[in-house]
Structures are given as structure tokens and as C-alpha cells.
Amino acid sequence: MYDPRSLKAEEFINHQEILDTLSYAEAHKDDLELVNQIIDKTDACKGLSHREAAVLLLCEDKDALARIFAQATKIKQAFYGNRIVMFAPLYLSNYCVNGCTYCPYHLKNKHIARKKLTQDEIRREVIALQDMGHKRLALECGEDPVNNPIEYVLECIDTIYSIKHKNGAIRRVNVNIAATTVENYKKLKDAGIGTYILFQETYNKEQYELLHPTGPKHDYAYHTEAMDRAMQGGIDDVGCGVLFGLNLYKYDFVGLLMHAEHLEAVYGVGPHTISVPRLRDADDIDASSFTNGISDELFQKIVAILRISVPYTGLIVSTRESKKTREMVIKYGVSQISGASRTSVGGYADGGEEEDSSQFEISDNRTLDEVVRWLLELGHIPSFCTACYREGRTGDRFMSLVKSGQIRNCCLPNALMTLKEFAEDYASEETRKLALDMIAKEAETIPNDKVRSIVYEHLHDMDGGMRDFRF
């Protein structure tokens, strides 16, 4: 039985409900009166149900699609403005005991270079990331209770936060590790993590078990219920996602929104972020062997409908995607991107030479300075802000500020001040000039006179060498 308030995976992600939803959407995708009513509903910026969103996903009417993209652009601008939050993944270890058929870290792969960073190696990696200008990391780690126990992850987090190099500092560490216990989530919370991230890969239980034939990740219910345990452990910012290309995208699209609805129903706050990675080639993985890939056009449509369905949730696209694709989905709803990413263990300090340990092939290989300059040229504000997490604005406190619109009094000032840090400490001369021009233009638009005055004071203080101002 479908029950979004249930704590059982097969009840809040109910197979029959997804099938019924897709049948309903197929039957109504050409009902333009209904389609336009659903699109009209998004004017209120309250989101859509999984069933309403599915109707839009299956609709192919060109005028309706144009309206969907226009609404996505408008809603993205209303909540996030032209800010794009920057981050980088940091791979700690690729030791893994799982048998995932789409990941080169699977246990049977005997020729991939296995590596686990020591604390000294982590320091070198973090300093290399700080020297680029990064302030926010997402830790990645294979599941291996011997090589990668929770104690190792906690030690790594402590090491990362302790490193101060020149003007550099990592101010927010998000964590993407395997599903674990409430007790371990409490430990991660106490360690000061930002968002706990875990991709479902696919919500179809039968396909999930085929894709994860061996190892602890094979347990569909334990994996799917991980966000509940994280919430129970005190982590109120969680990040969901599916790997598009593994299963039929329509099924996973609906399951993803049902998961968001479940978290909202039980804990009063949906996912802080949703990621939309697509399957890529890797060491012994041929993405073309999976027959459920999605086109760039469909990918853009999915991003746009997610934006209008969960308007308060950050949408993330990584360097899996090309410059061209990232440019398009930023317009339609993406609010966070990675830059200068390495998906190998030890990939930053060594300049990316050890790509034989990569988890997947990167499509966007530009430097962080090049990505920042590109965003500025497109009229976006690259933001390195971590203020909400550090000020305790997480979970329902963050969402209430977003829903009321009050978050704008923090986000634009913080984005401009962190961009100023990047411009002064890390940018090339061309990027620095563009950044300073953007800061001067956008600072004038801060609506609150007092906030605007304080921002000008802080920007002036930063010319004198001071750093780390925030609202």
C-alpha cells in the first residue's frame, strides 16, 4: 500500500503507485487543458505532486514545453537569482566490497588501481583544492568496512577542516558515503558535515537488485531508507539523486519525487539537494551497454520539471556533463555545479595523472578559473558561500527562509563577498576584472539599505586583506 508517511521503503516508494502514476500520465499527456492547469499551478511556487509532474514529463506539446521551460527559468530566478554555487568532489578511497555493475570500483575489478588516501595525502589534496579557490567539498568513498570504516571518514573530515593554507579554508564538507546506521549518522553530524548525499541509482527494486548483485548495497530497503536514518541521526540536510541511464527514466523520475514527498511528509523538510547524474564510461564500464540512456533534450526537460516540482531544492550537475549541456541546464534550474573536478583518488595534488583510479570519465575538463570566468560571461554569479550551514540555517530553518523569500537577504551578499575572495586570491587577471565588475553591478541591487551598506564595508575591508565575512 502506498503511504508517503510510512518508514518502509516499499510503501513510500510504492511500485504500484509508480505504475499507476505513469499510466495516468500516459492517458492525460495530450489533455492540454489539464497540462496547462498544472503549469498554471506552478505560479504559486509551491511545487507539484509526483503525478502532476509525470503528466508534464510525458507531454510533448511544443507550446506546453515552452511554458514549462519558461516557468523553470522564472522560478529558478525567483529563488536562486543568477547565483551558482561551486564545489568539488574529493575521492578518499576507491576500495569497495560491492558488485555494482555500472561502477568500476566493484569488487571483481582486479586491474583498477586501488588507493586510499593517508591523512598527509589528504592535506596535499586539500591544499591543492584551496589553491584553486574551492571552499566546499563533497567527500566520496567506496563501501569497505575494513579499509573505509566510519572512523576513517571522521578522521578525514577533521583533517580537512583543520587545514588553513594562505587565505584558503574548506568551510563546508558534504559527505557521499554508503548507507549506514543512525549511530554513524550522529557521528557525521557531530563532525560538522554539511549535507549527507546518497544516490538511489534506481528506485525500481527488481532492477536495483540486478544492478547491485553482491555486497551490502544489494539491500534495497536498507539503502532506500538511509535518508530516514540520517534525519533520525540529526542530519537535516540530505541530498538525493538517481543515475539516469540505468533504468527507465520515467520510473526513476517519479520515484525521486516520491522520495522528496516522503521526507517532507515525515520530517517537514524535503531534500536539500537533488543530483541528476547520467551514466558515463569508466575503467571497465561501457555506458553504451546500458540501453536506457537519455538525450540532452530529454535531460533538459527533466531538469526543468524538477525545478518547478521542487522549487526550494538545489539542483546539482557535475562535470559528467559537457560545457554545452551545463550551460543549458543552468538556465532551466541547476543551482550548483562542480568545477575542475577529479574523480580519481589523489587526483588534485598529482595534477590528475592517476586517472586509472577514476570513477567515471569527465566531460568538462576546464580549470576552476575558466569555469568561473565562463559563468561570469554568461551573467551568473559564481558563489563559494557556505554561510547557511555555518550559521545553523539548515533543514526546516533553511527551507522556511527560502519559502518566505528572506534568504535573498543572505544569499546575494554572501555570494558577492565570496566571489570577491576568489577574485583577489585565486583568479587570473581577466577573471578578476569580470568578477569585480559583476560585484560592483550586483551590490547596487541589494534591496535592504543596511545590508547593502554593510556589504560595501566588508568589500572594502577585503581590499585590506580581511576575509570570511558572512550574513
Residue pairs with C-beta under 8 A, 6 or more apart in sequence:
1 11
1 14
2 11
2 12
2 14
2 16
2 17
3 11
3 12
3 14
4 12
4 258
4 261
4 262
4 265
4 266
5 12
5 262
5 265
5 266
6 12
6 262
7 225
7 228
7 266
8 221
8 225
9 220
9 221
9 224
9 225
10 205
10 221
12 258
12 259
12 262
13 203
13 224
13 255
13 258
13 259
13 262
14 258
15 204
15 205
17 258
18 203
18 251
18 254
18 255
18 258
21 50
21 51
21 54
21 254
22 54
22 58
22 250
22 251
22 254
24 51
24 54
24 55
25 51
25 54
25 55
25 57
25 58
25 250
26 58
28 34
28 35
28 55
29 35
29 55
29 58
29 59
29 60
30 59
30 61
31 55
32 61
32 64
34 55
35 55
35 56
35 59
35 61
35 64
36 64
36 67
38 48
38 52
38 55
38 56
39 56
39 64
39 67
39 68
39 71
39 308
41 48
41 52
42 48
42 71
42 75
42 308
42 311
43 71
45 75
45 78
45 79
45 311
46 311
47 308
47 309
47 310
47 311
47 312
48 56
48 257
48 308
48 309
49 257
49 261
50 254
50 257
50 258
50 261
50 309
52 309
53 253
53 254
53 257
53 305
53 306
53 309
54 250
54 253
54 254
56 64
56 68
56 305
57 250
57 253
57 301
57 302
57 305
58 250
59 65
65 301
68 301
68 304
68 305
68 308
69 300
69 304
69 332
71 304
71 308
72 303
72 304
72 305
72 307
72 308
72 332
72 333
73 331
73 332
73 333
75 307
75 308
75 311
75 333
76 307
76 331
76 332
76 333
76 335
78 311
79 311
79 312
79 402
79 407
80 314
80 335
80 411
81 381
81 408
81 411
81 412
82 379
82 380
82 381
83 335
83 380
83 381
83 383
83 411
83 412
83 415
84 330
84 334
84 335
84 336
84 337
84 375
84 380
84 381
84 382
84 383
85 136
85 314
85 335
85 336
85 337
85 383
85 384
85 385
86 134
86 135
86 136
86 336
86 337
86 338
86 339
86 368
86 371
86 372
86 382
86 383
86 384
87 134
87 136
87 137
87 138
87 174
87 336
87 337
87 338
87 339
88 129
88 132
88 134
88 136
88 137
88 138
88 338
88 339
88 340
88 341
88 368
89 137
89 138
89 139
89 140
89 176
89 318
89 338
89 341
89 342
89 343
90 122
90 125
90 126
90 129
90 137
90 138
90 139
90 140
90 160
90 348
91 140
91 141
91 342
91 343
91 344
91 345
91 346
91 347
91 357
91 359
92 116
92 117
92 122
92 139
92 140
92 141
92 148
92 152
92 153
92 156
92 345
93 115
93 116
93 117
93 141
93 142
93 144
93 147
93 148
93 152
93 345
94 105
94 112
94 114
94 115
94 116
94 142
94 345
94 357
94 359
95 105
95 114
95 116
95 142
95 144
95 146
95 147
95 148
96 103
96 105
96 106
96 107
96 142
96 143
96 144
96 215
97 107
97 142
97 143
97 144
97 145
97 215
97 216
98 105
98 106
98 107
98 142
98 143
98 178
98 212
98 214
98 215
98 216
98 217
98 218
99 106
99 107
99 108
99 212
99 213
99 214
99 215
99 218
100 106
100 201
100 211
100 212
100 215
100 217
101 210
101 211
101 212
101 213
102 201
102 211
102 243
102 246
102 279
102 285
102 290
103 282
103 285
103 359
104 112
104 282
104 283
104 284
104 285
104 358
104 359
104 360
105 112
105 142
105 359
107 214
107 215
109 283
109 284
111 283
111 284
112 283
112 284
112 356
112 357
113 354
113 356
113 357
114 357
115 345
115 346
115 354
115 357
116 147
116 148
116 152
116 345
117 125
117 156
117 345
117 346
119 155
119 156
119 159
121 346
121 349
122 156
122 159
122 160
123 159
123 163
124 348
124 349
125 346
125 347
125 348
125 349
126 137
126 159
126 160
126 163
126 165
126 170
127 163
127 165
127 168
127 349
128 348
128 349
129 137
129 170
129 348
130 163
130 165
130 166
130 168
130 169
130 170
131 165
131 166
131 168
131 426
132 340
132 367
132 368
132 369
132 426
133 168
133 368
133 369
133 372
133 384
133 421
133 422
133 425
133 426
133 427
134 170
134 339
134 340
134 368
134 384
135 169
135 170
135 171
135 172
135 384
135 386
135 418
136 170
136 171
136 172
136 173
136 174
136 194
136 384
136 386
137 160
137 170
137 172
137 173
137 174
138 174
138 175
138 176
138 197
138 338
139 153
139 156
139 157
139 160
139 173
139 174
139 175
139 176
139 177
140 176
140 177
140 343
140 359
141 148
141 153
141 176
141 177
141 178
142 148
142 178
143 177
143 178
143 215
143 216
143 217
148 177
150 180
150 184
150 187
150 188
153 175
153 177
153 188
154 187
154 188
154 191
157 173
157 175
157 188
157 191
157 192
157 193
158 191
160 170
160 173
161 170
161 173
161 192
163 169
163 170
166 425
167 421
167 425
167 467
168 425
169 468
171 386
171 389
171 390
171 468
172 194
172 386
172 389
172 390
173 192
173 193
173 194
174 193
174 194
174 195
174 196
174 197
174 239
175 188
175 193
175 194
175 195
175 196
175 197
176 196
176 197
176 198
176 199
176 239
177 198
178 198
178 216
178 217
179 198
179 216
179 217
179 222
179 223
179 225
179 226
179 229
180 226
180 229
181 229
182 229
182 232
182 233
183 233
184 233
185 196
185 229
185 230
185 232
185 233
185 234
185 235
186 233
186 234
188 196
188 233
188 235
189 233
189 234
189 235
193 235
194 237
194 386
194 389
195 235
195 237
195 238
195 239
195 272
195 273
196 227
196 230
196 235
196 237
196 238
196 239
197 238
197 239
197 241
197 273
197 275
198 223
198 226
198 227
198 230
198 238
198 239
198 240
199 240
199 241
199 242
199 243
199 275
199 277
200 208
200 223
200 224
200 240
200 241
200 242
200 252
200 255
200 256
200 259
201 208
201 211
201 212
201 242
201 243
201 246
202 208
202 211
202 242
202 243
202 246
202 247
202 251
202 252
202 255
203 224
203 242
203 247
203 251
203 252
203 254
203 255
203 256
203 258
203 259
204 247
204 248
204 251
204 252
204 255
205 220
207 246
207 247
208 220
208 223
209 218
209 220
211 246
211 247
212 218
216 222
217 223
224 259
227 238
227 240
227 259
227 263
227 271
228 263
228 266
230 238
231 238
231 263
231 266
231 267
236 267
236 269
236 394
236 395
236 396
237 272
237 273
237 389
237 394
237 395
237 398
238 263
238 271
238 272
239 271
239 272
239 273
239 274
239 275
239 316
240 256
240 259
240 260
240 271
240 273
240 274
240 275
241 256
241 274
241 275
241 276
241 277
241 316
242 252
242 253
242 255
242 256
242 276
243 277
243 278
243 279
244 252
244 276
244 277
244 278
244 279
244 293
244 294
244 299
244 302
245 278
245 279
245 287
245 290
245 292
245 293
245 294
246 252
246 279
246 290
246 292
247 292
248 292
249 292
249 294
249 298
249 302
253 302
253 305
256 274
256 306
257 306
257 309
257 310
259 271
260 270
260 271
260 274
260 310
260 313
261 270
263 269
263 270
263 271
264 270
267 395
267 396
268 396
269 395
269 396
269 399
270 310
270 312
270 313
270 399
271 310
271 313
272 313
272 314
272 394
272 395
272 398
273 313
273 314
273 315
273 316
273 336
274 306
274 310
274 313
274 314
274 315
274 316
275 315
275 316
275 317
275 318
276 299
276 302
276 303
276 306
276 315
276 316
276 317
276 329
277 318
277 320
278 293
278 294
278 299
278 320
278 321
279 287
279 290
279 293
280 287
280 320
280 360
280 361
280 363
281 287
281 360
281 361
282 358
282 359
282 360
282 361
283 356
283 358
285 360
287 293
294 302
296 325
296 328
299 325
299 329
300 325
300 328
300 329
300 332
303 315
303 317
303 329
303 332
303 333
303 334
304 332
304 333
306 313
306 315
306 333
307 315
307 332
307 333
308 333
312 399
312 402
312 403
314 335
314 336
315 329
315 333
315 334
315 335
315 336
316 334
316 335
316 336
316 337
316 338
317 325
317 326
317 329
317 330
317 334
317 336
317 337
318 337
318 338
318 341
319 337
319 338
319 339
319 341
319 362
319 363
319 364
319 365
320 360
320 362
320 363
321 329
321 363
321 364
322 363
322 364
323 363
323 364
323 366
323 374
325 363
326 334
326 337
326 364
327 378
330 337
330 378
330 380
337 371
339 366
339 367
339 368
339 371
339 372
340 366
340 367
340 368
340 371
341 362
341 364
342 348
342 352
342 358
342 362
343 358
343 359
343 360
343 362
344 352
344 354
344 355
344 356
344 357
344 358
344 359
345 354
345 357
346 354
346 357
347 354
347 355
347 357
347 358
364 371
366 374
368 426
369 426
369 427
369 428
369 431
371 382
372 382
372 422
372 427
372 431
372 435
373 428
373 430
373 431
373 434
375 381
375 382
376 382
376 431
376 434
376 435
376 438
377 434
381 412
381 415
381 416
381 419
381 438
381 442
382 415
382 419
382 422
382 435
383 411
383 414
383 415
383 418
383 419
384 418
384 419
384 421
384 422
385 411
385 414
385 415
385 418
385 470
387 393
387 410
387 414
387 470
387 471
388 394
388 398
388 407
388 410
390 470
391 470
393 401
393 407
393 410
398 407
401 407
401 410
408 447
409 447
409 448
409 451
409 471
410 471
412 442
412 445
412 446
413 446
413 451
413 454
413 455
413 471
414 470
414 471
416 438
416 439
416 442
416 443
416 455
416 459
417 455
417 458
417 459
417 462
417 469
417 470
419 435
419 438
419 439
420 435
420 436
420 439
420 459
420 462
421 462
421 467
421 468
422 435
423 431
423 432
423 435
423 436
423 439
424 432
424 462
424 463
427 435
439 459
443 452
443 455
443 456
443 459
444 452
446 452
446 455
451 471
454 471
458 466
458 469
461 469
462 469
